[in-house]
Each structure stands twice: as structure tokens, then as C-alpha cells.
């Protein structure tokens, strides 16, 4: 009998996604990402991260509560901190909305100061242990069904935190059915094409946001090192790779994904300008385009020299002569005609 070999991959056909509790705690502590006013995906995932996978007991204010698999008991103050609400009454309304969607059951105990909730169909997607023991809430993982994620994302407009979780659950790695997944964990929204390219219009329709908001959120997540956003020319769209995914999911080193290699995998042609052609195009450009070329060249030169980003219009005649002769290798008259 051949020995079992662990394969490090996240395939598109698997109906569940493994979510580590350390990752959820990191999202809860990250105040730079907004969580309010979303579809409920972030709130539901947080409640699942604290649910028991075996029977245990918890004592609150001298009262001992028996907590069964898929359940948890907490104070209203703790719930408000986890869901990142400003007031405790807001935290109480969130489980009520999830209960209305038939995702959880919850009840208030101790005059509303203690909350007891149960994740519906918990045993269908997660292993339930038969013995009694304390359950760790800051280690380990649980399974989140992709179907529930899709339903929550489609129910209302998404918050920034919902978008992070949607991208995380949609990540595919090392699956032959999805192009580009061998290079790194790529966001693929299971549209049946096997191509991870997606447009801002499609993301806006998925998340219930405008295209401008989608672009702003993706750039923000890229700046926070959650994703690597690669946009391609024309109508190809963009590809989103997840950062810190492999180290979190498989405890291996993360990989750097190169845009040119992704373009080659997706059969996208990238046309890179030849060295020195920028200056030649600037000299042969039409009169109405020369002003744009002059501003671009001035910004490029001053940026590489470590100076302030100023335009040539703010330089005196002597500085203009020196820069044009030393860096552009064109006549002063040409630069002046470009700028005027």
C-alpha cells in the first residue's frame, strides 16, 4: 500500500475553506479595515471562530454553563469587542439578523448581559468530538462552507472586512483547473471559466459597491499587504493574489508572484517600451501632447534624483539648461517648446 503524501493545495472543487482562528483574531485587531455595515460575513465568521468543537463548561458571574459543540456562551461586552461595535445594543442586533437568516440560534441570559448562540449545521461541516474538555479559542481552525459565504456576500453590500474574507475563501492554490494558481494563491470566484481574471464591474456587482469604491478598497488592501493586485491593459481585467496565505494555511514560506510570469500563464501580451524610446517619442509627439510628455519626463527625472516633484515651469533658466543637457540630451529650445 503506497504511503499517504500530503499535498499542499486548495482546490476549487472542495466545498469548504479552512479558516484559522489566529487569522480571525488578527482581523479583529486590525482597526485599519472597516467592519461596520456589511453583509454579515465577517460577523458570522467571528461567531464560528469561538464555537466549540466538543462539550465544555464556562463559568460567568458564578454561574456555570454547559457549552455543547457548535455553541458558545459569552458576555455582551465580549461580543461587542469581537464584532467591533461602538455600543452593546448594536452587538445584540447582529446575532438577531443572523438568526433571521437561519444561520444561528441565540438567546439572551442574565437580563441580557450573557449571550448564548449556536451555529446551525455545525456538525455537517466540522468534526465533533464526543469527550468533554476545554476548547482553545486562539489556535486551530474550523471549516467555513463556500455556499454560506456566497449567500452572505450576495445578500447586501459588503464591508471592507467582508471583502477580505471573500477573497480569502475564494483563494485557489495549485489547482490545474484554475490558471495561474500554480504561481501562488489566486482569487477565483468559481465562474466556471478557470480564468482568475476579473473586472471591477464584476467585483462591483458581486460586492454591491461602485467601481470606484472597489478600486479604492483593493488599493487599500494592497497597501496593507493583504493582496497583490495586478492590472492588465485593455479589457483583460485584474488578477488578485493573496499575501501571507501559504504561511497561514500551510505553514510554509510565502512566494513572490511576478506580473510578467502571470501574463505569460494567462496568455496576455505585455508591451514594454524599449530603452530610450521615451525621449524619442517625446520629440516626435504632436504639439498637443508635448506638454504631457514634458511634465512626465520632469517628474521622472526629479524623482530619480531624490528632489521634490516639481515641474520645469518652477525652474529658472540655468537649472533648465543643465537638466536638459545632462539628462535629456536634447536642446534647450526643444524643452522650452515642449513646455509652452
N, C-alpha and C positions, 0 to 999 in steps of 0.2 A: 504494500500500500504506500503510495507516494506521501512524503511528508507535507503537511499543510504549510503554505507560504503566504504570509501576509502581504497583500497588495495595497499600496498607498494610492488610493484614487477615490474620487467622489463622482459616481456615475449618474447619468440623467434619468435612468430607469428606476432608481431607488426612490420610494415614495416618502421617505423621511430624511431629515437632516439632523446630524448630531450637533447639539449646542452645549458648549462647555459653560459651566457656571462662572468660572473666572472671567470669561468674556462678557457675560451679562453684568457682573459686578463692575467691570471696567466701564461699560456703557452707562451704568447708573451713576458712577462717579465723574464721568466726563460731562461737565456743565457747559462745554462749548457747543454741544449739539442739542438742539431743541427737541423736547419730547411732548409738549402740550398740544392738544387739539389735533390728534392723529386718528388713524383708522382703528386703533386698538391693538395692533400687532405687538408693539413694544410692551404694553401693559399685560397682555396675555402671556408673553414670553417671560416676563418678570415673575408672574404668579406661578408659572410652570417651573421656574428655576428653584423655587422654595418648596415645591410639593414633595411629599415623602415618597420613597420607593419601598418602604416597609413600615410596619407599625411601630410607633414610638410614643413617648409621653412628653408633654411640656407643661411646666408649671408657671402660671401667670397670676400675680397678686394672691398667692397662697392657694390657688385652685389648680388642680391637676387635670389636664385634658388629654384624652386618648386621641392620637392622630393616626389615621389609617392611610394606606398607600393612596397617593393622588390627592391628599388633603394637607392643609397646614392651618395652624392657629397662630395669630399674631395680634398685636395691639394696633389700634387705629393710627397711632403715631408712627409705628414702624412701617405700616402700609403707605402712609403719606410720604415718608422718606424714600421708599423704594420706587414709588410711582412719580416722585419728584413734583408733587402738587404743593401749591402755596398754602392752602387751607385744608384741614382734615375733612371738611364736608365734601370737598372736591374728590378726595381719595375714596370716599364712601360711594360716590356716584359711579365710579369706574367699574367696580365689580357688578353693580346693578345693570349697567349696559352690557357687560359680557354675559351676564345671566339671561338677559333678554334675547341675546343671540344664541342661546343654548350651548354655550361653551363651558360655563362653570355653574356651580351652585354655591351660594354663600348665605350666611346668616350673621346677624349681629348679636353678640352676647354681652353680658355685663353692662347693660344700659348703653350699648353702642360703643363701648371702649375696646371690646375684643371682637375680632373678625375671624370667622371660620369659613373656609372655602374649600371646594372640591373640584378638581379638573375632571370634566366629563370624558369618558372613554380613555382614561389614563392607562388602564391595563392593556388596551388594544395596541398601543404603540410603545409602551415601556415595560420593562421587566419588573414584576412584583415579587419581592422576597417574603417568605412565609414566617420568618422569625422576627422577634421584637428586638430592636436595637436603635440607638440614636442615629440620625441621618445627618451627614455633613451637608452644609448649605453653601460652602465656598469651594468645594472640589467636586470632581466627577462631571458627568454630563447627563443629558436627557435627550430624547428624540422628539422633534417637532415635525408634525405632518406637513408636507408641502401643500396639500389640499386646503388645510386650515389657513395657511399663510396666504394662499391665493384668494380665499374668500374674504379675509380681513382686508387685504390690500384693495380689493375691488369694492368694498363697502362704503368707503369715504375717502376724502383727500388725506394724503399721508403726511406725517410729520417727518422731520429730518431723521429722527431715530427709527421710524418705521422704514425709511428708505435704506438705512444701514443694514437692518435685519433682512430686508427683502433681497438686497444684493448678496448678503452672506448666505442666505438659504438657497439662492439661485446659482451659487458658485459651482462650477463643474471642473474637475481636475482629472487629467489623464484618462479621458474617455474618447475612444476612437470615433464615436458618433458626433462629437462636437469639435469643430475645427478650432485650433488654437489652444485647446485645453491641455495639450502635452507641454506647452511652454510655461504654463502657470495656471492658477485658479482663475477662471474667467466667468463672468456673469452671463448666464444663458437662461432666458426666460421661457424655455420649453415651448417654442412656437412650431416645432416640427421640422424646421429647416436645417438644423445642425450648424447654423452660422451665428456666431455671437454678435455680429454687427447689429447695432440698434440706433435708431434716430431719436432726437429729442422729442419729436412729435409722438412717437410710440411710447416713450417714457412718460410724457405728459399725460397721455390717455391712461396709462397704467396707474399712475400715482395721483391722478386727479388734480394736477397742477398745470400752470402755464409753462410754455417752453423756456421763457426767461427764468422762471423760478427753478426749473430743472437744471438749467445750466449753472445757475448760481450755487445750488446745493452740491452738484457734482464737483465744481471747482473748490468749494469749501472742504468737502471730504477728501479731495486730492491734496489740498494744503495740509490737512490734519493727518496725512499718511494712512488713511483708511483704504483708499483705492488708488489705482494708477489709470488715469483717463487718457485714452489715445484716440484722437480725432483724425479722420482721413478726409482727403479732398473730395469735392463733388458730392454726389448723393450716396456715398458708401455708408456714412454714419460713423459711429464711435464704438470702441471696444473698451470694456471696463474689466480690469484685473484687480483682484483683492490682494491687499498687502497684509502681512502678518497672518495669513490664513494657514499656511503649512505649519508654521511653528505652533499655532494654537490647536489645530485639528490633529496633526500627526507628530508633533514634537520633533520636526526636522527643520533644517535651515531653509529660510525663505529664498526664493530665486528672483533675480532681476530679469525683467522681461524687456526685450529690445523691440522698438517700434518697427524697424526695418524687417526683423525676423517675423513679426506678426503679419506685416503686409505681404511678405512672401508666402506665408502659410495660407492667407486668405485670398491670394491671387490679386492683390491690389498693387498697382504700379505707382511708385513714388518717384516723382521727377525732382531731383536735387539740382540746384543751379551750379554750373561749373565755376571753378575758381577764377575770379577776376571779371566775370561777365556782368556783375552788378554795375561796375563803373562804366563798362561799355554801353549797357542798356540805358544808363543814366544820361550819357552823352547823346545817344541816338533817339531818346524818347521825344514824343511830341511836346510842343510848348506847354499845353495844359497839364502835362504830367511831370514836368521838370521840377515844379515846386515840391511835389510829394517826394520825388527822389532826393532832392536836396535836404529835406527835413529828415528823411530816413537815414541818409549817409551821415549827416551831422550827429544824429543821436547815436548811431553805431560807433562812430569814431570816439566821441567823448565818453561813451560808456566803457569802451575798452581801455581808455587812458585813465579811468578812475576819476574823471572830472564830473561836475554836475551836468545833468542833462539839459543843456542849453541849446538854443538854435543858433545858426550862423548870424541871424539878424542882431544878436546881442553881442557879437564880437566886433572889435574895431578893425580897421583896415590892415594893420600889421599882423594881428592874430589870424585874420582871414587869409592873408598871403602865405603865412607859414604853414597853416594846416593844409591848404590846397596844394602846395608844392611838395610837402613832406609825405602826406598820407594819400592824397588822391592822385598825384602825379598828372594833374591837368592844369590848365592855365587858370589864372585868377579871373579872367574875363568870362570864362565858361561858368565858373561857380557863381559869379555875380548875375549872369544871365539866367541861371537856373533859379536863383532866389528872387528875382524881380520880374 
